[in-house]
Amino acid sequence: MEPQYSEHPSMFRNNPLGFILAILLIPVAVGILILLWWYLQCMSTKLEFVGNDLVLEKGLLSKARMELDVRRIRSVNVYQSFFNRIFGVGKISIYTAGDNPEIEVAGLPNPHELRTLIKAQQQA
């Protein structure tokens, strides 16, 4: 089954000032290490919406996979700072029970699209 939503956190759009600072630090060689670490961190996290499940995968060599049934989701919170809104990214928090989010991912492109997909699937 094809995912309806599948995204990795964004590097530049999530933190443009940090990205520019890392680029400026490339001549000192620290910038390359920062960008490499940041890139691996972003590529090792993936959030997908497949069928009735929300799937979060983390890790490069060892993987951790969490699946949530959409019908069990109680609330979906999207937080976007001013710069996040300009660049179209945000932090999404998924709650099933209690006060702590089950899934929380920052820097996701189009977080409202995922929220809309979850709500539509819950109503179906």
N, CA and C atoms as a LAMMPS dump frame, in Angstrom:
ITEM: TIMESTEP
0
ITEM: NUMBER OF ATOMS
372
ITEM: BOX BOUNDS ff ff ff
-5.0000000000000000e+02 5.0000000000000000e+02
-5.0000000000000000e+02 5.0000000000000000e+02
-5.0000000000000000e+02 5.0000000000000000e+02
ITEM: ATOMS id mol type element x y z
1 1 1 N 0.844 -1.175 0
2 1 2 C 0 0 0
3 1 3 C 0.89 1.239 0
4 2 1 N 0.601 2.163 -0.881
5 2 2 C 1.365 3.403 -1.005
6 2 3 C 1.042 4.349 0.148
7 3 1 N 2.077 4.984 0.732
8 3 2 C 1.805 5.946 1.801
9 3 3 C 1.11 7.195 1.255
10 4 1 N 0.179 7.727 2.033
11 4 2 C -0.502 8.964 1.666
12 4 3 C 0.358 10.169 2.024
13 5 1 N 1.221 9.998 2.999
14 5 2 C 2.137 11.054 3.442
15 5 3 C 3.431 10.366 3.845
16 6 1 N 4.543 10.835 3.356
17 6 2 C 5.837 10.252 3.696
18 6 3 C 6.888 11.356 3.616
19 7 1 N 7.415 11.757 4.763
20 7 2 C 8.362 12.868 4.794
21 7 3 C 9.467 12.637 5.821
22 8 1 N 10.629 13.192 5.518
23 8 2 C 11.737 13.318 6.451
24 8 3 C 11.732 14.767 6.943
25 9 1 N 12.232 15.035 8.148
26 9 2 C 12.362 16.436 8.562
27 9 3 C 13.263 17.199 7.596
28 10 1 N 12.949 18.444 7.387
29 10 2 C 13.699 19.283 6.471
30 10 3 C 14.896 19.906 7.186
31 11 1 N 16.005 20.062 6.474
32 11 2 C 17.184 20.674 7.079
33 11 3 C 17.097 22.192 6.997
34 12 1 N 17.181 22.724 5.797
35 12 2 C 17.252 24.173 5.626
36 12 3 C 15.975 24.86 6.084
37 13 1 N 14.833 24.356 5.663
38 13 2 C 13.568 25.036 5.972
39 13 3 C 13.237 24.986 7.459
40 14 1 N 13.741 23.994 8.178
41 14 2 C 13.476 23.889 9.609
42 14 3 C 14.284 24.905 10.404
43 15 1 N 15.521 25.145 9.998
44 15 2 C 16.395 26.056 10.729
45 15 3 C 17.317 26.768 9.741
46 16 1 N 16.799 27.763 9.003
47 16 2 C 17.617 28.408 7.97
48 16 3 C 18.834 29.143 8.526
49 17 1 N 18.704 29.759 9.701
50 17 2 C 19.848 30.481 10.261
51 17 3 C 20.956 29.515 10.687
52 18 1 N 20.596 28.389 11.26
53 18 2 C 21.584 27.375 11.624
54 18 3 C 22.262 26.792 10.399
55 19 1 N 21.51 26.619 9.322
56 19 2 C 22.064 26.092 8.076
57 19 3 C 23.084 27.073 7.498
58 20 1 N 22.732 28.354 7.479
59 20 2 C 23.651 29.381 6.952
60 20 3 C 24.904 29.451 7.815
61 21 1 N 24.749 29.37 9.131
62 21 2 C 25.902 29.39 10.03
63 21 3 C 26.812 28.189 9.766
64 22 1 N 26.222 27.007 9.564
65 22 2 C 27.033 25.818 9.265
66 22 3 C 27.772 25.983 7.942
67 23 1 N 27.131 26.594 6.949
68 23 2 C 27.795 26.851 5.658
69 23 3 C 28.978 27.798 5.855
70 24 1 N 28.781 28.815 6.682
71 24 2 C 29.875 29.762 6.931
72 24 3 C 31.045 29.124 7.677
73 25 1 N 30.771 28.053 8.431
74 25 2 C 31.828 27.375 9.182
75 25 3 C 32.546 26.289 8.376
76 26 1 N 32.17 26.1 7.117
77 26 2 C 32.825 25.081 6.285
78 26 3 C 34.329 25.327 6.131
79 27 1 N 34.813 26.569 5.94
80 27 2 C 36.262 26.762 5.828
81 27 3 C 37.035 26.321 7.075
82 28 1 N 36.375 26.284 8.228
83 28 2 C 37.04 25.86 9.459
84 28 3 C 36.916 24.348 9.642
85 29 1 N 36.184 23.676 8.767
86 29 2 C 35.944 22.227 8.765
87 29 3 C 34.913 21.793 9.794
88 30 1 N 34.534 22.67 10.68
89 30 2 C 33.494 22.344 11.65
90 30 3 C 32.14 22.31 10.956
91 31 1 N 31.963 23.174 9.978
92 31 2 C 30.693 23.251 9.248
93 31 3 C 30.351 21.958 8.534
94 32 1 N 31.341 21.288 7.973
95 32 2 C 31.099 20.023 7.279
96 32 3 C 30.607 18.96 8.265
97 33 1 N 31.223 18.913 9.432
98 33 2 C 30.798 17.953 10.454
99 33 3 C 29.378 18.24 10.934
100 34 1 N 29.075 19.512 11.133
101 34 2 C 27.724 19.898 11.566
102 34 3 C 26.707 19.516 10.505
103 35 1 N 26.987 19.85 9.242
104 35 2 C 26.049 19.535 8.158
105 35 3 C 25.887 18.033 7.984
106 36 1 N 26.957 17.276 8.083
107 36 2 C 26.879 15.821 7.945
108 36 3 C 26.045 15.215 9.076
109 37 1 N 26.309 15.626 10.306
110 37 2 C 25.537 15.135 11.454
111 37 3 C 24.072 15.502 11.298
112 38 1 N 23.793 16.738 10.907
113 38 2 C 22.42 17.222 10.737
114 38 3 C 21.694 16.451 9.631
115 39 1 N 22.403 16.237 8.51
116 39 2 C 21.817 15.493 7.39
117 39 3 C 21.468 14.064 7.807
118 40 1 N 22.384 13.388 8.484
119 40 2 C 22.127 12.016 8.931
120 40 3 C 20.978 11.964 9.931
121 41 1 N 20.891 12.958 10.793
122 41 2 C 19.801 13.009 11.758
123 41 3 C 18.453 13.182 11.046
124 42 1 N 18.407 14.026 10.04
125 42 2 C 17.163 14.241 9.287
126 42 3 C 16.791 13.004 8.461
127 43 1 N 17.751 12.385 7.816
128 43 2 C 17.464 11.241 6.967
129 43 3 C 17.166 9.972 7.771
130 44 1 N 17.526 9.964 9.036
131 44 2 C 17.269 8.777 9.849
132 44 3 C 15.887 8.819 10.501
133 45 1 N 15.136 9.879 10.276
134 45 2 C 13.785 10.003 10.823
135 45 3 C 12.806 10.116 9.664
136 46 1 N 11.759 9.299 9.702
137 46 2 C 10.766 9.316 8.625
138 46 3 C 9.386 9.079 9.233
139 47 1 N 8.437 9.928 8.851
140 47 2 C 7.062 9.79 9.309
141 47 3 C 6.186 9.503 8.097
142 48 1 N 5.413 8.408 8.176
143 48 2 C 4.55 7.997 7.062
144 48 3 C 3.124 7.778 7.567
145 49 1 N 2.192 8.053 6.687
146 49 2 C 0.784 7.748 6.942
147 49 3 C 0.372 6.713 5.906
148 50 1 N 0.196 5.465 6.344
149 50 2 C -0.103 4.354 5.442
150 50 3 C -1.391 3.686 5.896
151 51 1 N -2.403 3.69 5.045
152 51 2 C -3.678 3.057 5.385
153 51 3 C -4.294 3.686 6.607
154 52 1 N -4.441 2.908 7.685
155 52 2 C -4.974 3.409 8.954
156 52 3 C -3.889 3.601 9.996
157 53 1 N -2.624 3.539 9.599
158 53 2 C -1.524 3.607 10.55
159 53 3 C -0.63 4.809 10.293
160 54 1 N -0.16 5.387 11.385
161 54 2 C 0.862 6.414 11.347
162 54 3 C 2.15 5.736 11.799
163 55 1 N 3.189 5.777 10.959
164 55 2 C 4.424 5.02 11.212
165 55 3 C 5.59 5.989 11.33
166 56 1 N 6.308 5.904 12.464
167 56 2 C 7.516 6.689 12.686
168 56 3 C 8.697 5.739 12.725
169 57 1 N 9.671 5.967 11.84
170 57 2 C 10.903 5.17 11.823
171 57 3 C 12.064 6.08 12.16
172 58 1 N 12.924 5.613 13.08
173 58 2 C 14.122 6.355 13.458
174 58 3 C 15.316 5.428 13.414
175 59 1 N 16.438 5.966 12.98
176 59 2 C 17.691 5.219 13
177 59 3 C 18.233 4.926 11.623
178 60 1 N 19.559 4.795 11.549
179 60 2 C 20.224 4.439 10.297
180 60 3 C 20.652 2.978 10.316
181 61 1 N 21.482 2.604 11.267
182 61 2 C 21.954 1.233 11.338
183 61 3 C 20.982 0.355 12.113
184 62 1 N 20.573 0.807 13.28
185 62 2 C 19.52 0.1 14.012
186 62 3 C 18.261 0.942 13.911
187 63 1 N 17.15 0.284 13.68
188 63 2 C 15.889 0.983 13.436
189 63 3 C 14.94 0.804 14.605
190 64 1 N 14.235 1.875 14.914
191 64 2 C 13.125 1.825 15.866
192 64 3 C 11.886 2.242 15.08
193 65 1 N 10.841 1.444 15.16
194 65 2 C 9.631 1.703 14.377
195 65 3 C 8.432 1.719 15.318
196 66 1 N 7.656 2.793 15.251
197 66 2 C 6.46 2.918 16.069
198 66 3 C 5.259 3.098 15.139
199 67 1 N 4.23 2.309 15.366
200 67 2 C 3.01 2.399 14.568
201 67 3 C 1.846 2.747 15.477
202 68 1 N 1.046 3.699 15.043
203 68 2 C -0.155 4.093 15.777
204 68 3 C -1.364 3.922 14.876
205 69 1 N -2.403 3.315 15.406
206 69 2 C -3.666 3.219 14.684
207 69 3 C -4.339 4.585 14.761
208 70 1 N -4.754 5.101 13.632
209 70 2 C -5.34 6.438 13.555
210 70 3 C -6.581 6.557 14.43
211 71 1 N -7.321 5.489 14.58
212 71 2 C -8.546 5.543 15.383
213 71 3 C -8.252 5.766 16.859
214 72 1 N -7.027 5.49 17.295
215 72 2 C -6.659 5.672 18.702
216 72 3 C -6.083 7.057 18.99
217 73 1 N -5.869 7.848 17.957
218 73 2 C -5.298 9.183 18.145
219 73 3 C -6.367 10.103 18.737
220 74 1 N -5.999 10.744 19.834
221 74 2 C -6.924 11.643 20.525
222 74 3 C -6.786 13.071 20.013
223 75 1 N -5.55 13.533 19.835
224 75 2 C -5.367 14.895 19.326
225 75 3 C -4.06 15.011 18.553
226 76 1 N -4.047 15.983 17.647
227 76 2 C -2.883 16.272 16.815
228 76 3 C -2.581 17.755 16.962
229 77 1 N -1.39 18.072 17.451
230 77 2 C -0.997 19.469 17.617
231 77 3 C 0.097 19.802 16.611
232 78 1 N -0.044 20.961 15.977
233 78 2 C 0.965 21.457 15.045
234 78 3 C 1.462 22.795 15.587
235 79 1 N 2.78 22.913 15.755
236 79 2 C 3.371 24.171 16.19
237 79 3 C 4.267 24.691 15.077
238 80 1 N 4.075 25.964 14.725
239 80 2 C 4.909 26.606 13.721
240 80 3 C 5.303 27.991 14.215
241 81 1 N 6.598 28.248 14.274
242 81 2 C 7.068 29.592 14.583
243 81 3 C 6.867 30.452 13.328
244 82 1 N 7.198 31.713 13.446
245 82 2 C 7.052 32.618 12.302
246 82 3 C 7.859 32.135 11.102
247 83 1 N 9.129 31.772 11.355
248 83 2 C 9.975 31.293 10.257
249 83 3 C 9.499 29.942 9.737
250 84 1 N 9.006 29.075 10.627
251 84 2 C 8.459 27.794 10.183
252 84 3 C 7.289 28.01 9.236
253 85 1 N 6.436 28.961 9.541
254 85 2 C 5.281 29.238 8.667
255 85 3 C 5.733 29.759 7.306
256 86 1 N 6.748 30.596 7.296
257 86 2 C 7.265 31.122 6.029
258 86 3 C 7.804 29.989 5.163
259 87 1 N 8.528 29.046 5.765
260 87 2 C 9.159 27.962 5.017
261 87 3 C 8.309 26.701 4.912
262 88 1 N 7.111 26.693 5.505
263 88 2 C 6.187 25.574 5.333
264 88 3 C 6.547 24.313 6.083
265 89 1 N 7.173 24.459 7.253
266 89 2 C 7.496 23.308 8.089
267 89 3 C 6.896 23.517 9.476
268 90 1 N 6.925 22.484 10.292
269 90 2 C 6.397 22.623 11.639
270 90 3 C 6.682 21.396 12.479
271 91 1 N 6.364 21.517 13.738
272 91 2 C 6.52 20.421 14.699
273 91 3 C 5.144 19.818 14.935
274 92 1 N 5.049 18.51 14.79
275 92 2 C 3.773 17.833 14.976
276 92 3 C 3.875 16.906 16.187
277 93 1 N 2.838 16.96 17.024
278 93 2 C 2.762 16.113 18.214
279 93 3 C 1.467 15.323 18.145
280 94 1 N 1.571 14.001 18.296
281 94 2 C 0.426 13.095 18.222
282 94 3 C 0.183 12.528 19.619
283 95 1 N -1.039 12.703 20.12
284 95 2 C -1.408 12.225 21.45
285 95 3 C -2.456 11.123 21.332
286 96 1 N -2.269 10.046 22.095
287 96 2 C -3.287 9.004 22.151
288 96 3 C -3.934 8.977 23.521
289 97 1 N -3.16 9.104 24.563
290 97 2 C -3.683 9.121 25.928
291 97 3 C -2.659 9.833 26.805
292 98 1 N -3.125 10.47 27.843
293 98 2 C -2.21 11.137 28.759
294 98 3 C -1.753 12.484 28.242
295 99 1 N -0.739 13.031 28.926
296 99 2 C -0.251 14.373 28.61
297 99 3 C 1.016 14.389 27.775
298 100 1 N 1.623 13.237 27.558
299 100 2 C 2.85 13.158 26.771
300 100 3 C 2.542 12.641 25.378
301 101 1 N 3.145 13.278 24.36
302 101 2 C 2.877 12.815 22.996
303 101 3 C 3.502 11.453 22.721
304 102 1 N 2.792 10.645 21.967
305 102 2 C 3.325 9.35 21.536
306 102 3 C 4.362 9.552 20.442
307 103 1 N 4.07 10.479 19.533
308 103 2 C 4.977 10.797 18.432
309 103 3 C 5.147 12.307 18.399
310 104 1 N 6.408 12.746 18.281
311 104 2 C 6.701 14.171 18.162
312 104 3 C 7.868 14.328 17.2
313 105 1 N 7.64 15.041 16.102
314 105 2 C 8.677 15.235 15.091
315 105 3 C 8.695 16.705 14.698
316 106 1 N 9.874 17.312 14.749
317 106 2 C 10.034 18.712 14.373
318 106 3 C 10.58 18.81 12.953
319 107 1 N 10.239 19.892 12.288
320 107 2 C 10.78 20.166 10.964
321 107 3 C 10.1 19.454 9.818
322 108 1 N 8.891 18.934 10.026
323 108 2 C 8.2 18.221 8.948
324 108 3 C 7.614 19.191 7.929
325 109 1 N 7.833 18.927 6.65
326 109 2 C 7.186 19.725 5.618
327 109 3 C 5.673 19.471 5.612
328 110 1 N 4.909 20.495 5.394
329 110 2 C 3.44 20.423 5.287
330 110 3 C 2.788 19.678 6.455
331 111 1 N 2.98 20.129 7.693
332 111 2 C 2.401 19.404 8.827
333 111 3 C 0.874 19.448 8.843
334 112 1 N 0.293 20.512 8.299
335 112 2 C -1.177 20.598 8.284
336 112 3 C -1.788 19.584 7.32
337 113 1 N -1.043 19.219 6.287
338 113 2 C -1.515 18.185 5.362
339 113 3 C -1.655 16.846 6.1
340 114 1 N -0.672 16.514 6.921
341 114 2 C -0.743 15.278 7.705
342 114 3 C -1.897 15.335 8.694
343 115 1 N -2.056 16.466 9.366
344 115 2 C -3.158 16.632 10.319
345 115 3 C -4.5 16.445 9.637
346 116 1 N -4.664 17.006 8.449
347 116 2 C -5.91 16.873 7.681
348 116 3 C -6.152 15.421 7.281
349 117 1 N -5.103 14.714 6.86
350 117 2 C -5.241 13.296 6.5
351 117 3 C -5.67 12.451 7.694
352 118 1 N -5.108 12.73 8.859
353 118 2 C -5.467 11.975 10.062
354 118 3 C -6.92 12.219 10.425
355 119 1 N -7.334 13.484 10.415
356 119 2 C -8.728 13.806 10.767
357 119 3 C -9.71 13.211 9.776
358 120 1 N -9.369 13.249 8.491
359 120 2 C -10.265 12.659 7.475
360 120 3 C -10.379 11.151 7.653
361 121 1 N -9.271 10.499 7.995
362 121 2 C -9.299 9.045 8.192
363 121 3 C -10.096 8.675 9.444
364 122 1 N -10.043 9.514 10.465
365 122 2 C -10.809 9.244 11.683
366 122 3 C -12.302 9.372 11.434
367 123 1 N -12.708 10.268 10.556
368 123 2 C -14.128 10.48 10.283
369 123 3 C -14.695 9.442 9.336
370 124 1 N -13.814 8.769 8.585
371 124 2 C -14.279 7.772 7.601
372 124 3 C -14.71 6.479 8.255
